Amino acid sequence: MTAIRPALALAFTLAAGSAVAGEWHATILDFDACAVEEHEIGANLLCEGFRGVTVHVDDFDGRVALGFGNPPKNTDTFGIFNSASDVVLWYAEGDAPPTAALAGYVLSVSESGAPGTWTYRPALVVHQVARDGVPGCAVGVVDPLVNGDAMALARAAGEAAGGSDCEEFPAILGLEEGIAPSFNAWSR
C-alpha cells in the first residue's frame, strides 16, 4: 500500500472536535484488517470505518483513490502520485450514520519530473458518504499551504455535505491556486 504520512495523521487527530449541529470523530483505518483484492497495478481494499461505514481504498500506479459508503458513486483522487492518511475525520449528527468524511493526502510534486526534484504537499478532500438515496463522492478539495483556514473550510464543506448528486467536479475550497485544482474526478 502507498505510504501513509504520520505527521498528517497527527494533524488530523488534533483537528477532530465538536461542530455546531453535529460532531467530528477521528478514526484510524487498520489496513491489515481490510479485505484486499489485488489487481494488475495495485489493490482494492474494503475497510471498516466509523459506525461500520465501508471505506473503499483503491491503490494503483502510485496513487490512492478513496470512496466512503456502500457503494460510493465515485472513488476520486489526484492525477499526480499521492498517498492518503490512515486517519479519517467523520461528521455525524447524534447517533446517525456519518454524512461526510475528511481525508488527507500527500502529493508528490515535481516541475520537471527529474530525480531528486520531488517535493511533498498536503491536500484535504471532503467526501459525501454514500447512504440510502445519497451517492458518495468527493465534494470539496482544499490546499492547506495556500489557505491558512484549510481545516475550517474543509469542515464547513463536510457539515454541508449530503445534497450532491455527484455529477459535478468537487468544489475548490478557498483560493484556487496551489495544488487543489489538480484533483481529478476520474469517473465523472
C-alpha positions as CSV (number, residue, x, y, z in Angstrom):
1,M,0.0,0.0,0.0
2,T,1.2,3.5,-0.7
3,A,3.0,5.1,2.3
4,I,0.9,6.7,5.0
5,R,2.2,10.0,6.3
6,P,2.3,10.1,10.2
7,A,2.6,13.8,10.5
8,L,-0.6,14.4,8.5
9,A,-2.3,11.7,10.7
10,L,-1.4,13.6,13.8
11,A,-2.7,16.9,12.4
12,F,-6.0,15.2,11.6
13,T,-6.3,13.7,15.0
14,L,-5.7,17.0,16.7
15,A,-8.3,18.7,14.4
16,A,-11.2,16.4,15.4
17,G,-13.7,18.1,17.7
18,S,-17.2,19.4,18.1
19,A,-19.2,21.2,15.5
20,V,-22.4,23.2,15.9
21,A,-25.1,20.7,14.6
22,G,-23.1,17.5,14.9
23,E,-19.7,16.3,15.8
24,W,-16.4,15.3,14.1
25,H,-15.0,11.9,15.0
26,A,-11.5,10.7,14.2
27,T,-10.7,7.1,13.3
28,I,-7.6,5.3,12.2
29,L,-8.0,2.8,9.3
30,D,-6.5,-0.6,10.1
31,F,-5.2,-1.6,6.6
32,D,-4.2,-5.0,7.9
33,A,-7.8,-5.7,8.7
34,C,-9.2,-4.7,5.3
35,A,-10.4,-7.1,2.7
36,V,-7.9,-7.0,-0.2
37,E,-8.4,-7.7,-3.9
38,E,-5.1,-7.4,-5.8
39,H,-5.1,-6.4,-9.4
40,E,-2.5,-5.8,-12.1
41,I,-1.4,-2.3,-11.0
42,G,-2.3,-2.3,-7.3
43,A,-5.1,-3.4,-5.0
44,N,-8.6,-2.5,-3.9
45,L,-9.2,-2.6,-0.1
46,L,-12.5,-2.6,1.7
47,C,-12.0,-1.3,5.2
48,E,-14.4,-0.7,8.1
49,G,-14.8,3.0,9.0
50,F,-16.8,4.9,11.6
51,R,-20.0,3.3,12.6
52,G,-19.5,0.5,10.2
53,V,-19.3,2.7,7.0
54,T,-17.2,0.9,4.3
55,V,-14.1,2.8,3.2
56,H,-13.1,1.9,-0.4
57,V,-9.3,2.3,-0.9
58,D,-8.1,1.9,-4.5
59,D,-4.3,1.8,-4.5
60,F,-3.0,1.9,-8.1
61,D,0.0,3.1,-10.1
62,G,1.4,5.3,-7.2
63,R,-2.0,6.8,-6.5
64,V,-4.7,6.3,-3.9
65,A,-8.4,6.9,-4.5
66,L,-10.9,6.9,-1.7
67,G,-14.7,6.4,-1.5
68,F,-17.0,6.2,1.5
69,G,-20.2,4.3,2.0
70,N,-21.7,1.4,0.1
71,P,-21.3,1.8,-2.7
72,P,-19.8,5.2,-3.4
73,K,-20.7,6.6,-6.8
74,N,-17.0,7.5,-7.4
75,T,-13.6,6.9,-5.9
76,D,-11.7,10.0,-6.7
77,T,-8.1,11.1,-6.4
78,F,-5.4,13.4,-7.8
79,G,-3.8,12.7,-11.2
80,I,-0.3,13.0,-9.7
81,F,1.4,10.5,-7.4
82,N,-0.1,10.6,-3.9
83,S,-0.7,8.7,-0.7
84,A,-3.6,9.0,1.8
85,S,-3.5,9.3,5.6
86,D,-4.9,6.4,7.6
87,V,-6.7,9.0,9.8
88,V,-10.2,9.9,8.6
89,L,-12.5,12.5,10.2
90,W,-16.2,11.8,10.1
91,Y,-19.1,14.2,10.5
92,A,-22.2,12.8,12.1
93,E,-25.2,14.2,13.9
94,G,-26.1,12.3,17.1
95,D,-26.1,8.6,16.7
96,A,-26.9,8.8,12.9
97,P,-24.5,7.4,10.3
98,P,-21.9,9.9,9.1
99,T,-22.8,12.2,6.2
100,A,-19.2,13.3,5.4
101,A,-15.6,12.1,5.6
102,L,-12.5,14.3,5.5
103,A,-9.3,12.6,4.2
104,G,-5.8,13.9,4.0
105,Y,-3.5,13.3,1.1
106,V,0.2,13.9,0.5
107,L,1.0,14.7,-3.1
108,S,4.3,14.1,-4.9
109,V,5.0,17.3,-6.9
110,S,7.8,18.0,-9.4
111,E,8.0,20.7,-12.0
112,S,10.5,18.6,-14.2
113,G,9.9,15.1,-13.0
114,A,13.7,14.7,-12.7
115,P,15.1,12.5,-9.9
116,G,15.7,14.5,-6.7
117,T,13.3,17.3,-7.6
118,W,10.1,15.9,-5.9
119,T,8.5,17.8,-3.0
120,Y,5.6,16.8,-1.0
121,R,2.4,18.8,-0.5
122,P,-0.6,18.2,1.7
123,A,-4.2,18.4,0.5
124,L,-7.6,17.8,2.2
125,V,-10.5,16.2,0.4
126,V,-14.1,16.3,1.7
127,H,-16.3,13.3,0.7
128,Q,-20.0,12.9,0.9
129,V,-20.7,9.4,2.4
130,A,-22.9,7.2,0.3
131,R,-26.1,6.0,2.1
132,D,-29.7,5.3,1.2
133,G,-30.6,7.5,-1.7
134,V,-27.5,9.6,-1.5
135,P,-24.4,8.9,-3.7
136,G,-20.9,9.0,-2.3
137,C,-18.2,11.2,-3.9
138,A,-15.6,13.9,-3.3
139,V,-17.4,17.2,-2.9
140,G,-14.5,19.6,-2.0
141,V,-10.7,20.0,-2.2
142,V,-8.5,22.4,-0.3
143,D,-4.8,23.2,-0.3
144,P,-3.6,23.9,3.3
145,L,-0.4,25.6,2.0
146,V,-2.3,28.4,0.4
147,N,-5.3,28.5,2.7
148,G,-4.5,29.2,6.4
149,D,-8.0,28.3,7.3
150,A,-8.0,25.0,5.3
151,M,-9.3,22.8,8.1
152,A,-12.2,25.3,8.8
153,L,-13.0,25.3,5.1
154,A,-13.0,21.5,4.8
155,R,-15.1,21.1,8.0
156,A,-17.7,23.6,6.8
157,A,-18.0,21.7,3.5
158,G,-18.3,18.4,5.3
159,E,-21.0,19.8,7.6
160,A,-22.9,20.9,4.5
161,A,-22.4,17.7,2.5
162,G,-25.3,15.5,1.8
163,G,-27.1,17.0,-1.2
164,S,-24.7,16.5,-4.1
165,D,-25.7,14.3,-7.0
166,C,-22.0,13.6,-7.6
167,E,-22.2,14.7,-11.2
168,E,-20.2,17.8,-10.8
169,F,-16.5,18.1,-10.1
170,P,-15.6,18.7,-6.4
171,A,-15.5,22.4,-5.4
172,I,-12.2,24.1,-4.9
173,L,-12.4,25.4,-1.4
174,G,-10.7,28.7,-0.6
175,L,-8.1,30.1,-3.0
176,E,-8.0,28.4,-6.4
177,E,-4.2,28.4,-6.6
178,G,-1.9,25.7,-5.3
179,I,-2.5,22.0,-5.6
180,A,-6.3,21.7,-5.2
181,P,-7.1,22.2,-9.0
182,S,-5.1,19.1,-9.8
183,F,-7.8,16.9,-8.3
184,N,-9.3,14.6,-10.8
185,A,-12.8,13.1,-10.6
186,W,-11.9,10.1,-12.7
187,S,-15.4,8.6,-13.2
188,R,-17.4,11.8,-13.8
